[in-house]
Amino acid sequence: MSTERVKDFLSKWNREGEVRELTVSTATSDLAAAALGVIVGRIAKSITLRHKENGALLLVVSGDARVDNKKFKKSFGFNPRMLSTDEALAYTGYAVGGICPFDIPNNVSVYLDESLRRYESVFPACGSSNSMIELAIDDLVEYSNSLGWVDVCNITAPVE
């Protein structure tokens, strides 16, 4: 159901046919990278956080990156707090493991982290724990309707 929602959304750019539905889980960055045969940094993971006021904040970051609390607070003016799995589903309409930056409700602010810019293309989820699409960074910017780039992460794995 959620993957169909993403395919419908991506049909605006004639990209719905590029969504890959795998027979194995891609619910984590490590699982996705292994399933696709790419380095973990090329996985574009979506992290859902409580927004300072109302709504939620969705950060799309490289699979080998972790949110740095100090950098986040400097950029956003408040400490990051992860949403529960139920809250993430309620805000985004996607279950954890398949959360993606596509067709996101207006009360969720989407930002892209600088950690993604190291790559020409990345693989965000497409609404389920076994779906992905390869997108050029410029396409990710356009399709996500992000509010911009932020530098709030540290890379945890060696760059390959």
Contacts in CASP RR format, 6 or more apart in sequence:
PFRMAT RR
TARGET T0000
AUTHOR 0000-0000-0000
METHOD contacts of the structure
MODEL  1
MSTERVKDFLSKWNREGEVRELTVSTATSDLAAAALGVIVGRIAKSITLR
HKENGALLLVVSGDARVDNKKFKKSFGFNPRMLSTDEALAYTGYAVGGIC
PFDIPNNVSVYLDESLRRYESVFPACGSSNSMIELAIDDLVEYSNSLGWV
DVCNITAPVE
2 93 0 8 1.000
2 94 0 8 1.000
2 95 0 8 1.000
2 98 0 8 1.000
2 127 0 8 1.000
2 128 0 8 1.000
3 19 0 8 1.000
3 21 0 8 1.000
3 126 0 8 1.000
3 127 0 8 1.000
3 128 0 8 1.000
3 131 0 8 1.000
5 103 0 8 1.000
5 127 0 8 1.000
6 19 0 8 1.000
6 100 0 8 1.000
6 102 0 8 1.000
6 103 0 8 1.000
6 126 0 8 1.000
6 127 0 8 1.000
6 131 0 8 1.000
7 16 0 8 1.000
7 17 0 8 1.000
7 19 0 8 1.000
7 126 0 8 1.000
8 16 0 8 1.000
8 103 0 8 1.000
9 102 0 8 1.000
9 103 0 8 1.000
9 143 0 8 1.000
10 16 0 8 1.000
10 17 0 8 1.000
10 18 0 8 1.000
10 19 0 8 1.000
10 102 0 8 1.000
10 126 0 8 1.000
10 133 0 8 1.000
10 143 0 8 1.000
13 139 0 8 1.000
13 142 0 8 1.000
13 143 0 8 1.000
15 133 0 8 1.000
15 139 0 8 1.000
15 143 0 8 1.000
18 133 0 8 1.000
18 134 0 8 1.000
19 126 0 8 1.000
19 131 0 8 1.000
19 132 0 8 1.000
19 133 0 8 1.000
20 36 0 8 1.000
20 126 0 8 1.000
20 131 0 8 1.000
20 132 0 8 1.000
20 133 0 8 1.000
21 128 0 8 1.000
21 130 0 8 1.000
21 131 0 8 1.000
22 35 0 8 1.000
22 130 0 8 1.000
22 131 0 8 1.000
22 132 0 8 1.000
23 130 0 8 1.000
24 31 0 8 1.000
24 35 0 8 1.000
24 130 0 8 1.000
25 31 0 8 1.000
25 35 0 8 1.000
25 129 0 8 1.000
25 130 0 8 1.000
26 32 0 8 1.000
26 35 0 8 1.000
26 36 0 8 1.000
26 97 0 8 1.000
26 125 0 8 1.000
26 129 0 8 1.000
26 130 0 8 1.000
26 131 0 8 1.000
26 132 0 8 1.000
27 96 0 8 1.000
27 97 0 8 1.000
27 98 0 8 1.000
27 129 0 8 1.000
27 130 0 8 1.000
28 97 0 8 1.000
29 40 0 8 1.000
29 41 0 8 1.000
29 43 0 8 1.000
29 45 0 8 1.000
29 63 0 8 1.000
29 64 0 8 1.000
30 40 0 8 1.000
32 40 0 8 1.000
32 43 0 8 1.000
32 123 0 8 1.000
32 125 0 8 1.000
32 132 0 8 1.000
33 39 0 8 1.000
33 40 0 8 1.000
33 41 0 8 1.000
33 42 0 8 1.000
33 43 0 8 1.000
33 63 0 8 1.000
36 43 0 8 1.000
36 123 0 8 1.000
36 132 0 8 1.000
38 123 0 8 1.000
39 64 0 8 1.000
39 160 0 8 1.000
40 63 0 8 1.000
40 64 0 8 1.000
40 157 0 8 1.000
41 62 0 8 1.000
41 63 0 8 1.000
41 64 0 8 1.000
41 65 0 8 1.000
41 115 0 8 1.000
41 118 0 8 1.000
41 119 0 8 1.000
41 122 0 8 1.000
41 157 0 8 1.000
42 62 0 8 1.000
42 63 0 8 1.000
42 119 0 8 1.000
42 121 0 8 1.000
42 122 0 8 1.000
42 123 0 8 1.000
43 62 0 8 1.000
43 63 0 8 1.000
43 122 0 8 1.000
43 123 0 8 1.000
44 60 0 8 1.000
44 61 0 8 1.000
44 62 0 8 1.000
44 63 0 8 1.000
44 101 0 8 1.000
44 116 0 8 1.000
44 122 0 8 1.000
44 123 0 8 1.000
44 124 0 8 1.000
44 125 0 8 1.000
44 135 0 8 1.000
44 140 0 8 1.000
45 60 0 8 1.000
45 61 0 8 1.000
45 62 0 8 1.000
45 63 0 8 1.000
45 124 0 8 1.000
45 125 0 8 1.000
46 58 0 8 1.000
46 59 0 8 1.000
46 60 0 8 1.000
46 92 0 8 1.000
46 98 0 8 1.000
46 99 0 8 1.000
46 100 0 8 1.000
46 101 0 8 1.000
46 124 0 8 1.000
46 125 0 8 1.000
47 58 0 8 1.000
47 59 0 8 1.000
47 60 0 8 1.000
47 61 0 8 1.000
47 67 0 8 1.000
47 82 0 8 1.000
48 56 0 8 1.000
48 57 0 8 1.000
48 58 0 8 1.000
48 82 0 8 1.000
48 83 0 8 1.000
48 87 0 8 1.000
48 88 0 8 1.000
48 91 0 8 1.000
48 92 0 8 1.000
48 96 0 8 1.000
48 99 0 8 1.000
48 108 0 8 1.000
49 56 0 8 1.000
49 57 0 8 1.000
49 58 0 8 1.000
49 59 0 8 1.000
49 67 0 8 1.000
49 80 0 8 1.000
49 81 0 8 1.000
49 82 0 8 1.000
49 83 0 8 1.000
50 56 0 8 1.000
50 57 0 8 1.000
50 81 0 8 1.000
50 82 0 8 1.000
50 83 0 8 1.000
50 87 0 8 1.000
51 57 0 8 1.000
51 109 0 8 1.000
52 76 0 8 1.000
52 77 0 8 1.000
52 78 0 8 1.000
54 107 0 8 1.000
55 91 0 8 1.000
55 107 0 8 1.000
55 108 0 8 1.000
55 109 0 8 1.000
56 83 0 8 1.000
56 87 0 8 1.000
56 88 0 8 1.000
56 91 0 8 1.000
56 92 0 8 1.000
56 107 0 8 1.000
56 108 0 8 1.000
56 109 0 8 1.000
57 76 0 8 1.000
57 108 0 8 1.000
57 109 0 8 1.000
57 111 0 8 1.000
58 92 0 8 1.000
58 99 0 8 1.000
58 101 0 8 1.000
58 104 0 8 1.000
58 108 0 8 1.000
58 109 0 8 1.000
58 110 0 8 1.000
58 111 0 8 1.000
59 67 0 8 1.000
59 111 0 8 1.000
59 112 0 8 1.000
59 113 0 8 1.000
59 150 0 8 1.000
59 152 0 8 1.000
59 153 0 8 1.000
60 101 0 8 1.000
60 110 0 8 1.000
60 111 0 8 1.000
60 112 0 8 1.000
60 113 0 8 1.000
60 116 0 8 1.000
60 124 0 8 1.000
60 140 0 8 1.000
60 144 0 8 1.000
60 146 0 8 1.000
61 67 0 8 1.000
61 113 0 8 1.000
61 115 0 8 1.000
61 116 0 8 1.000
61 152 0 8 1.000
61 153 0 8 1.000
62 113 0 8 1.000
62 115 0 8 1.000
62 116 0 8 1.000
62 118 0 8 1.000
62 119 0 8 1.000
62 122 0 8 1.000
62 153 0 8 1.000
62 155 0 8 1.000
63 115 0 8 1.000
64 115 0 8 1.000
64 155 0 8 1.000
64 156 0 8 1.000
64 157 0 8 1.000
64 159 0 8 1.000
65 113 0 8 1.000
65 115 0 8 1.000
65 153 0 8 1.000
65 154 0 8 1.000
65 155 0 8 1.000
65 156 0 8 1.000
66 153 0 8 1.000
66 154 0 8 1.000
66 156 0 8 1.000
67 80 0 8 1.000
67 152 0 8 1.000
67 153 0 8 1.000
68 152 0 8 1.000
68 153 0 8 1.000
68 154 0 8 1.000
69 79 0 8 1.000
69 80 0 8 1.000
71 151 0 8 1.000
71 152 0 8 1.000
71 153 0 8 1.000
71 154 0 8 1.000
72 79 0 8 1.000
72 80 0 8 1.000
72 152 0 8 1.000
73 79 0 8 1.000
73 80 0 8 1.000
75 150 0 8 1.000
75 151 0 8 1.000
75 152 0 8 1.000
76 150 0 8 1.000
76 152 0 8 1.000
80 152 0 8 1.000
83 91 0 8 1.000
85 95 0 8 1.000
85 96 0 8 1.000
88 94 0 8 1.000
88 95 0 8 1.000
88 96 0 8 1.000
88 99 0 8 1.000
89 95 0 8 1.000
89 96 0 8 1.000
91 105 0 8 1.000
91 107 0 8 1.000
91 108 0 8 1.000
92 99 0 8 1.000
92 104 0 8 1.000
92 105 0 8 1.000
92 108 0 8 1.000
93 105 0 8 1.000
94 100 0 8 1.000
94 125 0 8 1.000
94 127 0 8 1.000
95 127 0 8 1.000
95 128 0 8 1.000
95 129 0 8 1.000
97 125 0 8 1.000
97 128 0 8 1.000
97 129 0 8 1.000
98 125 0 8 1.000
98 126 0 8 1.000
98 127 0 8 1.000
98 128 0 8 1.000
98 129 0 8 1.000
98 131 0 8 1.000
99 125 0 8 1.000
99 127 0 8 1.000
100 124 0 8 1.000
100 125 0 8 1.000
100 126 0 8 1.000
100 127 0 8 1.000
101 110 0 8 1.000
101 112 0 8 1.000
101 124 0 8 1.000
101 140 0 8 1.000
101 143 0 8 1.000
101 144 0 8 1.000
101 145 0 8 1.000
101 146 0 8 1.000
102 124 0 8 1.000
102 126 0 8 1.000
102 127 0 8 1.000
102 143 0 8 1.000
102 144 0 8 1.000
104 110 0 8 1.000
104 144 0 8 1.000
104 145 0 8 1.000
109 147 0 8 1.000
110 144 0 8 1.000
110 145 0 8 1.000
110 146 0 8 1.000
110 147 0 8 1.000
111 146 0 8 1.000
111 147 0 8 1.000
111 148 0 8 1.000
111 149 0 8 1.000
111 150 0 8 1.000
112 140 0 8 1.000
112 141 0 8 1.000
112 144 0 8 1.000
112 146 0 8 1.000
112 148 0 8 1.000
112 149 0 8 1.000
112 150 0 8 1.000
113 149 0 8 1.000
113 150 0 8 1.000
113 151 0 8 1.000
113 152 0 8 1.000
113 153 0 8 1.000
114 149 0 8 1.000
114 150 0 8 1.000
114 151 0 8 1.000
114 153 0 8 1.000
115 153 0 8 1.000
115 155 0 8 1.000
116 122 0 8 1.000
116 137 0 8 1.000
116 140 0 8 1.000
117 137 0 8 1.000
117 149 0 8 1.000
118 159 0 8 1.000
119 137 0 8 1.000
120 136 0 8 1.000
120 137 0 8 1.000
121 134 0 8 1.000
121 135 0 8 1.000
121 136 0 8 1.000
121 137 0 8 1.000
122 134 0 8 1.000
122 135 0 8 1.000
122 137 0 8 1.000
122 140 0 8 1.000
123 132 0 8 1.000
123 133 0 8 1.000
123 134 0 8 1.000
123 135 0 8 1.000
124 132 0 8 1.000
124 133 0 8 1.000
124 135 0 8 1.000
124 140 0 8 1.000
125 131 0 8 1.000
125 132 0 8 1.000
126 132 0 8 1.000
126 133 0 8 1.000
135 143 0 8 1.000
141 148 0 8 1.000
END
